[in-house]
Amino acid sequence: MSFLNKEQTQLFMQIANCIIPPTDNLPGAGNLDIFDNKECDLEITSKQENHIIEFLNKTSKTSFDILESHFEDLTESNKIKILKTIEFDNLNLFNSMLQILYSGYYSNASVLKAKHLPAKAFQPDGFNMEPFEKSSVTKVLNRGKKYRDSL
């Protein structure tokens, strides 16, 4: 992870594995190294980088404030407790982290294959769409702006 240092990378992987834990047939999100794994189709914006770093900082701070320990040294249940606290206190930041994790995780070919999901999005290539037929909205067009003016 080019924008994270070694300690931040380890913390991120711990958090990612709490949010999407490994199972018998699937790796956890932290095991995939979603930022550097060429199989993960993920492009992180500078805004998202800032959200990730802010999330990591809040995780470290919350872990010390509540349990006086590094997040990495906590039990699984205490890690979840810390993440729930962050979610409650910083919902937008937490949702941003979820979106980044899910985007990276579910773009990995091995995850898609194990979950029997298509390797590509259905659109724009997946379905044949008929060209727009203007006559299908003739009645609406003929009404003009009557509807808008009556409000």
CNS distance restraints for C-alpha pairs under 8 A (distance, minus, plus):
assign (resid   1 and name CA) (resid   5 and name CA) 7.56 0.50 0.50
assign (resid   1 and name CA) (resid   9 and name CA) 6.80 0.50 0.50
assign (resid   1 and name CA) (resid  33 and name CA) 7.91 0.50 0.50
assign (resid   1 and name CA) (resid  35 and name CA) 5.75 0.50 0.50
assign (resid   1 and name CA) (resid  36 and name CA) 5.95 0.50 0.50
assign (resid   3 and name CA) (resid  49 and name CA) 7.39 0.50 0.50
assign (resid   4 and name CA) (resid   8 and name CA) 5.57 0.50 0.50
assign (resid   4 and name CA) (resid   9 and name CA) 5.79 0.50 0.50
assign (resid   4 and name CA) (resid  53 and name CA) 7.79 0.50 0.50
assign (resid   5 and name CA) (resid   9 and name CA) 6.07 0.50 0.50
assign (resid   6 and name CA) (resid  10 and name CA) 6.33 0.50 0.50
assign (resid   7 and name CA) (resid  11 and name CA) 6.23 0.50 0.50
assign (resid   8 and name CA) (resid  12 and name CA) 5.99 0.50 0.50
assign (resid   8 and name CA) (resid  53 and name CA) 7.87 0.50 0.50
assign (resid   8 and name CA) (resid  56 and name CA) 6.93 0.50 0.50
assign (resid   9 and name CA) (resid  13 and name CA) 6.20 0.50 0.50
assign (resid  10 and name CA) (resid  14 and name CA) 6.32 0.50 0.50
assign (resid  11 and name CA) (resid  15 and name CA) 6.23 0.50 0.50
assign (resid  11 and name CA) (resid  56 and name CA) 7.00 0.50 0.50
assign (resid  11 and name CA) (resid  71 and name CA) 7.40 0.50 0.50
assign (resid  11 and name CA) (resid  72 and name CA) 6.58 0.50 0.50
assign (resid  12 and name CA) (resid  16 and name CA) 5.99 0.50 0.50
assign (resid  12 and name CA) (resid  30 and name CA) 7.14 0.50 0.50
assign (resid  12 and name CA) (resid  56 and name CA) 6.80 0.50 0.50
assign (resid  13 and name CA) (resid  17 and name CA) 6.11 0.50 0.50
assign (resid  13 and name CA) (resid  29 and name CA) 7.32 0.50 0.50
assign (resid  13 and name CA) (resid  30 and name CA) 3.93 0.50 0.50
assign (resid  13 and name CA) (resid  31 and name CA) 6.87 0.50 0.50
assign (resid  13 and name CA) (resid  33 and name CA) 7.45 0.50 0.50
assign (resid  14 and name CA) (resid  18 and name CA) 6.42 0.50 0.50
assign (resid  14 and name CA) (resid  30 and name CA) 6.25 0.50 0.50
assign (resid  14 and name CA) (resid  72 and name CA) 6.57 0.50 0.50
assign (resid  15 and name CA) (resid  19 and name CA) 6.36 0.50 0.50
assign (resid  15 and name CA) (resid  30 and name CA) 7.27 0.50 0.50
assign (resid  15 and name CA) (resid  79 and name CA) 7.95 0.50 0.50
assign (resid  16 and name CA) (resid  20 and name CA) 6.00 0.50 0.50
assign (resid  16 and name CA) (resid  21 and name CA) 7.46 0.50 0.50
assign (resid  16 and name CA) (resid  28 and name CA) 7.21 0.50 0.50
assign (resid  16 and name CA) (resid  29 and name CA) 5.11 0.50 0.50
assign (resid  16 and name CA) (resid  30 and name CA) 4.64 0.50 0.50
assign (resid  16 and name CA) (resid 101 and name CA) 6.99 0.50 0.50
assign (resid  17 and name CA) (resid  21 and name CA) 4.43 0.50 0.50
assign (resid  17 and name CA) (resid  22 and name CA) 6.73 0.50 0.50
assign (resid  17 and name CA) (resid  28 and name CA) 5.00 0.50 0.50
assign (resid  17 and name CA) (resid  29 and name CA) 5.29 0.50 0.50
assign (resid  17 and name CA) (resid  30 and name CA) 4.73 0.50 0.50
assign (resid  17 and name CA) (resid  31 and name CA) 7.19 0.50 0.50
assign (resid  18 and name CA) (resid  76 and name CA) 7.48 0.50 0.50
assign (resid  18 and name CA) (resid  79 and name CA) 7.32 0.50 0.50
assign (resid  18 and name CA) (resid  80 and name CA) 6.86 0.50 0.50
assign (resid  19 and name CA) (resid  29 and name CA) 7.63 0.50 0.50
assign (resid  19 and name CA) (resid  98 and name CA) 7.98 0.50 0.50
assign (resid  20 and name CA) (resid  28 and name CA) 5.41 0.50 0.50
assign (resid  20 and name CA) (resid  29 and name CA) 5.37 0.50 0.50
assign (resid  20 and name CA) (resid  30 and name CA) 7.87 0.50 0.50
assign (resid  21 and name CA) (resid  27 and name CA) 7.30 0.50 0.50
assign (resid  21 and name CA) (resid  28 and name CA) 4.40 0.50 0.50
assign (resid  21 and name CA) (resid  29 and name CA) 6.67 0.50 0.50
assign (resid  22 and name CA) (resid  26 and name CA) 5.67 0.50 0.50
assign (resid  22 and name CA) (resid  27 and name CA) 4.48 0.50 0.50
assign (resid  22 and name CA) (resid  28 and name CA) 3.69 0.50 0.50
assign (resid  22 and name CA) (resid  29 and name CA) 7.38 0.50 0.50
assign (resid  22 and name CA) (resid  31 and name CA) 7.95 0.50 0.50
assign (resid  23 and name CA) (resid  27 and name CA) 6.37 0.50 0.50
assign (resid  23 and name CA) (resid  28 and name CA) 7.14 0.50 0.50
assign (resid  25 and name CA) (resid 114 and name CA) 7.25 0.50 0.50
assign (resid  26 and name CA) (resid 111 and name CA) 6.60 0.50 0.50
assign (resid  26 and name CA) (resid 114 and name CA) 7.04 0.50 0.50
assign (resid  27 and name CA) (resid  31 and name CA) 5.90 0.50 0.50
assign (resid  27 and name CA) (resid  32 and name CA) 6.87 0.50 0.50
assign (resid  27 and name CA) (resid 111 and name CA) 7.79 0.50 0.50
assign (resid  28 and name CA) (resid  32 and name CA) 6.88 0.50 0.50
assign (resid  29 and name CA) (resid  33 and name CA) 7.36 0.50 0.50
assign (resid  29 and name CA) (resid  34 and name CA) 7.33 0.50 0.50
assign (resid  29 and name CA) (resid 101 and name CA) 6.98 0.50 0.50
assign (resid  29 and name CA) (resid 105 and name CA) 5.85 0.50 0.50
assign (resid  30 and name CA) (resid  34 and name CA) 7.60 0.50 0.50
assign (resid  32 and name CA) (resid  37 and name CA) 6.80 0.50 0.50
assign (resid  32 and name CA) (resid 105 and name CA) 7.42 0.50 0.50
assign (resid  33 and name CA) (resid  37 and name CA) 5.69 0.50 0.50
assign (resid  34 and name CA) (resid  40 and name CA) 5.79 0.50 0.50
assign (resid  34 and name CA) (resid  42 and name CA) 7.36 0.50 0.50
assign (resid  34 and name CA) (resid 101 and name CA) 7.74 0.50 0.50
assign (resid  34 and name CA) (resid 104 and name CA) 5.35 0.50 0.50
assign (resid  34 and name CA) (resid 105 and name CA) 6.58 0.50 0.50
assign (resid  35 and name CA) (resid  40 and name CA) 7.45 0.50 0.50
assign (resid  35 and name CA) (resid  42 and name CA) 6.92 0.50 0.50
assign (resid  35 and name CA) (resid 104 and name CA) 7.53 0.50 0.50
assign (resid  36 and name CA) (resid  40 and name CA) 7.92 0.50 0.50
assign (resid  39 and name CA) (resid 107 and name CA) 7.28 0.50 0.50
assign (resid  39 and name CA) (resid 108 and name CA) 5.15 0.50 0.50
assign (resid  39 and name CA) (resid 109 and name CA) 6.05 0.50 0.50
assign (resid  40 and name CA) (resid 104 and name CA) 5.48 0.50 0.50
assign (resid  40 and name CA) (resid 105 and name CA) 6.88 0.50 0.50
assign (resid  40 and name CA) (resid 106 and name CA) 7.81 0.50 0.50
assign (resid  40 and name CA) (resid 107 and name CA) 4.99 0.50 0.50
assign (resid  40 and name CA) (resid 108 and name CA) 4.45 0.50 0.50
assign (resid  40 and name CA) (resid 109 and name CA) 7.33 0.50 0.50
assign (resid  41 and name CA) (resid 103 and name CA) 7.99 0.50 0.50
assign (resid  41 and name CA) (resid 104 and name CA) 6.41 0.50 0.50
assign (resid  41 and name CA) (resid 107 and name CA) 5.35 0.50 0.50
assign (resid  41 and name CA) (resid 108 and name CA) 6.98 0.50 0.50
assign (resid  42 and name CA) (resid 103 and name CA) 6.73 0.50 0.50
assign (resid  42 and name CA) (resid 104 and name CA) 5.35 0.50 0.50
assign (resid  42 and name CA) (resid 107 and name CA) 7.34 0.50 0.50
assign (resid  44 and name CA) (resid  48 and name CA) 5.94 0.50 0.50
assign (resid  44 and name CA) (resid  49 and name CA) 6.54 0.50 0.50
assign (resid  44 and name CA) (resid 100 and name CA) 7.95 0.50 0.50
assign (resid  45 and name CA) (resid  49 and name CA) 6.26 0.50 0.50
assign (resid  46 and name CA) (resid  50 and name CA) 6.27 0.50 0.50
assign (resid  47 and name CA) (resid  51 and name CA) 6.32 0.50 0.50
assign (resid  48 and name CA) (resid  52 and name CA) 6.13 0.50 0.50
assign (resid  48 and name CA) (resid  96 and name CA) 7.55 0.50 0.50
assign (resid  48 and name CA) (resid 100 and name CA) 7.76 0.50 0.50
assign (resid  49 and name CA) (resid  53 and name CA) 6.25 0.50 0.50
assign (resid  50 and name CA) (resid  54 and name CA) 6.00 0.50 0.50
assign (resid  51 and name CA) (resid  55 and name CA) 5.95 0.50 0.50
assign (resid  51 and name CA) (resid  93 and name CA) 6.51 0.50 0.50
assign (resid  51 and name CA) (resid  96 and name CA) 7.12 0.50 0.50
assign (resid  51 and name CA) (resid  97 and name CA) 7.19 0.50 0.50
assign (resid  52 and name CA) (resid  56 and name CA) 6.16 0.50 0.50
assign (resid  52 and name CA) (resid  97 and name CA) 6.48 0.50 0.50
assign (resid  53 and name CA) (resid  57 and name CA) 6.18 0.50 0.50
assign (resid  54 and name CA) (resid  58 and name CA) 6.12 0.50 0.50
assign (resid  55 and name CA) (resid  59 and name CA) 6.06 0.50 0.50
assign (resid  55 and name CA) (resid  93 and name CA) 6.83 0.50 0.50
assign (resid  55 and name CA) (resid  94 and name CA) 7.39 0.50 0.50
assign (resid  55 and name CA) (resid  97 and name CA) 7.48 0.50 0.50
assign (resid  56 and name CA) (resid  60 and name CA) 6.27 0.50 0.50
assign (resid  57 and name CA) (resid  61 and name CA) 6.14 0.50 0.50
assign (resid  58 and name CA) (resid  62 and name CA) 5.83 0.50 0.50
assign (resid  58 and name CA) (resid  86 and name CA) 7.33 0.50 0.50
assign (resid  59 and name CA) (resid  63 and name CA) 5.97 0.50 0.50
assign (resid  59 and name CA) (resid  71 and name CA) 7.16 0.50 0.50
assign (resid  59 and name CA) (resid  82 and name CA) 7.04 0.50 0.50
assign (resid  59 and name CA) (resid  83 and name CA) 7.25 0.50 0.50
assign (resid  59 and name CA) (resid  86 and name CA) 7.13 0.50 0.50
assign (resid  60 and name CA) (resid  64 and name CA) 6.38 0.50 0.50
assign (resid  60 and name CA) (resid  70 and name CA) 6.50 0.50 0.50
assign (resid  60 and name CA) (resid  71 and name CA) 6.21 0.50 0.50
assign (resid  61 and name CA) (resid  65 and name CA) 6.01 0.50 0.50
assign (resid  62 and name CA) (resid  66 and name CA) 5.92 0.50 0.50
assign (resid  62 and name CA) (resid  67 and name CA) 7.99 0.50 0.50
assign (resid  62 and name CA) (resid  82 and name CA) 6.59 0.50 0.50
assign (resid  62 and name CA) (resid  85 and name CA) 7.96 0.50 0.50
assign (resid  62 and name CA) (resid  86 and name CA) 7.56 0.50 0.50
assign (resid  63 and name CA) (resid  67 and name CA) 5.54 0.50 0.50
assign (resid  63 and name CA) (resid  68 and name CA) 6.29 0.50 0.50
assign (resid  63 and name CA) (resid  69 and name CA) 5.91 0.50 0.50
assign (resid  63 and name CA) (resid  70 and name CA) 6.14 0.50 0.50
assign (resid  63 and name CA) (resid  71 and name CA) 5.60 0.50 0.50
assign (resid  63 and name CA) (resid  82 and name CA) 6.18 0.50 0.50
assign (resid  64 and name CA) (resid  68 and name CA) 3.89 0.50 0.50
assign (resid  64 and name CA) (resid  69 and name CA) 5.02 0.50 0.50
assign (resid  64 and name CA) (resid  70 and name CA) 6.44 0.50 0.50
assign (resid  64 and name CA) (resid  71 and name CA) 7.96 0.50 0.50
assign (resid  66 and name CA) (resid  82 and name CA) 7.94 0.50 0.50
assign (resid  69 and name CA) (resid  73 and name CA) 6.72 0.50 0.50
assign (resid  69 and name CA) (resid  74 and name CA) 7.03 0.50 0.50
assign (resid  70 and name CA) (resid  74 and name CA) 6.87 0.50 0.50
assign (resid  71 and name CA) (resid  79 and name CA) 6.45 0.50 0.50
assign (resid  74 and name CA) (resid  78 and name CA) 5.83 0.50 0.50
assign (resid  74 and name CA) (resid  79 and name CA) 5.93 0.50 0.50
assign (resid  75 and name CA) (resid  79 and name CA) 6.20 0.50 0.50
assign (resid  76 and name CA) (resid  80 and name CA) 6.32 0.50 0.50
assign (resid  77 and name CA) (resid  81 and name CA) 6.25 0.50 0.50
assign (resid  78 and name CA) (resid  82 and name CA) 6.26 0.50 0.50
assign (resid  79 and name CA) (resid  83 and name CA) 6.28 0.50 0.50
assign (resid  80 and name CA) (resid  84 and name CA) 6.03 0.50 0.50
assign (resid  81 and name CA) (resid  85 and name CA) 6.24 0.50 0.50
assign (resid  82 and name CA) (resid  86 and name CA) 6.33 0.50 0.50
assign (resid  83 and name CA) (resid  87 and name CA) 6.08 0.50 0.50
assign (resid  84 and name CA) (resid  88 and name CA) 6.11 0.50 0.50
assign (resid  85 and name CA) (resid  89 and name CA) 6.13 0.50 0.50
assign (resid  86 and name CA) (resid  90 and name CA) 5.57 0.50 0.50
assign (resid  86 and name CA) (resid  91 and name CA) 7.41 0.50 0.50
assign (resid  86 and name CA) (resid  94 and name CA) 6.97 0.50 0.50
assign (resid  87 and name CA) (resid  91 and name CA) 4.88 0.50 0.50
assign (resid  87 and name CA) (resid  93 and name CA) 7.78 0.50 0.50
assign (resid  87 and name CA) (resid  94 and name CA) 5.31 0.50 0.50
assign (resid  87 and name CA) (resid  95 and name CA) 7.91 0.50 0.50
assign (resid  90 and name CA) (resid  94 and name CA) 6.10 0.50 0.50
assign (resid  91 and name CA) (resid  95 and name CA) 6.02 0.50 0.50
assign (resid  92 and name CA) (resid  96 and name CA) 6.14 0.50 0.50
assign (resid  93 and name CA) (resid  97 and name CA) 6.35 0.50 0.50
assign (resid  94 and name CA) (resid  98 and name CA) 6.27 0.50 0.50
assign (resid  95 and name CA) (resid  99 and name CA) 6.13 0.50 0.50
assign (resid  96 and name CA) (resid 100 and name CA) 6.33 0.50 0.50
assign (resid  97 and name CA) (resid 101 and name CA) 6.14 0.50 0.50
assign (resid  98 and name CA) (resid 102 and name CA) 5.93 0.50 0.50
assign (resid  99 and name CA) (resid 103 and name CA) 5.92 0.50 0.50
assign (resid 100 and name CA) (resid 104 and name CA) 6.22 0.50 0.50
assign (resid 101 and name CA) (resid 105 and name CA) 5.91 0.50 0.50
assign (resid 102 and name CA) (resid 106 and name CA) 5.77 0.50 0.50
assign (resid 103 and name CA) (resid 107 and name CA) 6.15 0.50 0.50
assign (resid 104 and name CA) (resid 108 and name CA) 6.76 0.50 0.50
assign (resid 105 and name CA) (resid 111 and name CA) 7.18 0.50 0.50
assign (resid 106 and name CA) (resid 111 and name CA) 6.37 0.50 0.50
assign (resid 106 and name CA) (resid 112 and name CA) 6.35 0.50 0.50
assign (resid 107 and name CA) (resid 111 and name CA) 7.65 0.50 0.50
assign (resid 107 and name CA) (resid 112 and name CA) 7.12 0.50 0.50
assign (resid 107 and name CA) (resid 119 and name CA) 7.85 0.50 0.50
assign (resid 108 and name CA) (resid 112 and name CA) 6.31 0.50 0.50
assign (resid 109 and name CA) (resid 113 and name CA) 6.06 0.50 0.50
assign (resid 109 and name CA) (resid 119 and name CA) 6.40 0.50 0.50
assign (resid 110 and name CA) (resid 114 and name CA) 6.06 0.50 0.50
assign (resid 111 and name CA) (resid 115 and name CA) 6.12 0.50 0.50
assign (resid 112 and name CA) (resid 116 and name CA) 5.96 0.50 0.50
assign (resid 112 and name CA) (resid 117 and name CA) 4.88 0.50 0.50
assign (resid 112 and name CA) (resid 118 and name CA) 6.58 0.50 0.50
assign (resid 112 and name CA) (resid 119 and name CA) 6.20 0.50 0.50
assign (resid 113 and name CA) (resid 117 and name CA) 6.02 0.50 0.50
assign (resid 113 and name CA) (resid 118 and name CA) 7.47 0.50 0.50
assign (resid 113 and name CA) (resid 119 and name CA) 7.39 0.50 0.50
assign (resid 121 and name CA) (resid 125 and name CA) 7.70 0.50 0.50
assign (resid 121 and name CA) (resid 126 and name CA) 7.09 0.50 0.50
assign (resid 122 and name CA) (resid 126 and name CA) 3.99 0.50 0.50
assign (resid 122 and name CA) (resid 127 and name CA) 6.63 0.50 0.50
assign (resid 123 and name CA) (resid 127 and name CA) 6.68 0.50 0.50
assign (resid 133 and name CA) (resid 137 and name CA) 8.00 0.50 0.50
assign (resid 134 and name CA) (resid 138 and name CA) 6.80 0.50 0.50
assign (resid 137 and name CA) (resid 141 and name CA) 6.24 0.50 0.50
assign (resid 138 and name CA) (resid 142 and name CA) 6.05 0.50 0.50
assign (resid 139 and name CA) (resid 143 and name CA) 6.44 0.50 0.50
assign (resid 140 and name CA) (resid 144 and name CA) 7.20 0.50 0.50
assign (resid 143 and name CA) (resid 147 and name CA) 7.62 0.50 0.50
assign (resid 145 and name CA) (resid 149 and name CA) 6.29 0.50 0.50
assign (resid 146 and name CA) (resid 150 and name CA) 6.27 0.50 0.50
assign (resid 147 and name CA) (resid 151 and name CA) 6.96 0.50 0.50
